[in-house]
Amino acid sequence: NSPPPSLLWRMEGGYFTVLLLAAAAWLVVVGLSNAEFEGMNCEGYLRFPGLLKRPDDFDYSRLEVQLVSEQNNAVKGRIEFSPAGYYVLPVYDPGVYRLRVQGPPGWSFEPKEVKISAGVPGHQSCAGGEELNFDFTGFTLTGAVHATAVAGAAEGDKGCP
């Protein structure tokens, strides 16, 4: 028994080849779009602009670099600086994130945050091996100044409480 002539003609006439090529192209597109993100590292230094060299006695243990999800503001990763002021923070999941330095209240850093992408086109990525550095810009001081009595001054004199 042979197939009906109309089916044979379709297979021999190129329909089968076109169908086969379309299926192969679809598999390639689906395979590329679902390619797994293999992770990347974000790295850089904490710098001290205006100083000729890094302070030798700076305590980096009070600081950390955080990886914050752009989607829900959850901290997805964190790492302390090395004693030399360097950090390497691995990113395992694809997504859009913000990197920021977290320190004691009143400590200031620039930039405040760096928006990055992991396996998502359209944003800065750490995958290129470029360092993402942060600059320590200073401290914020709050409070009040209270004068104390000066020796030899009478209460109520200018400058005395």
Buried (B, 14 or more C-beta within 10 A) or exposed (E): EEEEEEEEEBEEEEEEEEEEEEEEEEEEEEEEEEEEBEEBEBBBBBBBEEEEEEEEEBEBEEBBBBBBBBEEEEEBBEBEBEEEBBBEBEBEEBBBBBBBBBBEEEBEBEBEBBEBBBBBEEEBBBBEEEEBBBBBBEEEEEEEEEEEEEEEEEEEEEEEE
